[in-house]
Amino acid sequence: MRLTIPVVKVLSALLAEPDAPRYGLDLMRLTGLPSGTLYPVLHRLQAAGWLAADWEEIDPVAAGRPARRYYRLTGEGIRAARLALAELRALAPAERPREGGAGPAGAPAW
């Protein structure tokens, strides 16, 4: 899996609570990514076996909204994501992917 800024943001958001299922809008809010960036990342993670996706079982009429597709990391995804992010953190700052400057209060830019 190629660790781009969007992939790192999605993996970090999912690893914050690995057992919590997340839906698209929730992930967009957590990562700051637009849907046109988020959903291709989710698709790649799912194709790699790192992510499982299931539709919510609700009656859209009764709920007053469409069913959500929930995403969660698989066991393999949790292990692989933790390893990949740890390796990324171990890189020298100049080797890390950059998005446009440092993050707030010493936070990484990714």
C-alpha positions, 0 to 999 in steps of 0.5 A, a space after each residue: 500500500 502506497 502511503 500518500 497523505 490521504 491514506 495516512 489520514 484515513 488510516 490514522 482516523 480508523 486506528 484512533 478507534 479500530 473497533 468503531 465502524 465509520 461511515 463516509 461523512 464521519 471519515 470526511 469530518 475526521 480527515 478533512 478530505 473531500 469525498 472525491 479523495 476519500 472514497 478512492 482511498 477507501 476502495 484501495 484499502 478494501 481491495 488490499 484487504 485492510 478494510 471491511 465495508 458493510 451496509 447498515 440495515 435500516 429502513 431508510 423511510 423510517 430513519 429519514 435518511 439513506 442507509 450508511 456504508 460502514 467501514 472498519 479495519 480488518 485484523 490484517 488492516 490494523 496490523 498493517 496500518 500500525 506497522 506502516 504508520 510506525 515505519 513512516 514516523 521512523 523516517 527522517 522528517 525530510 523523507 515523510 510525505 508533505 501536504 503543505 507545512 507543519 501541523 498545529 503545535 508540533 503535530 506531524 503535517 500528515 
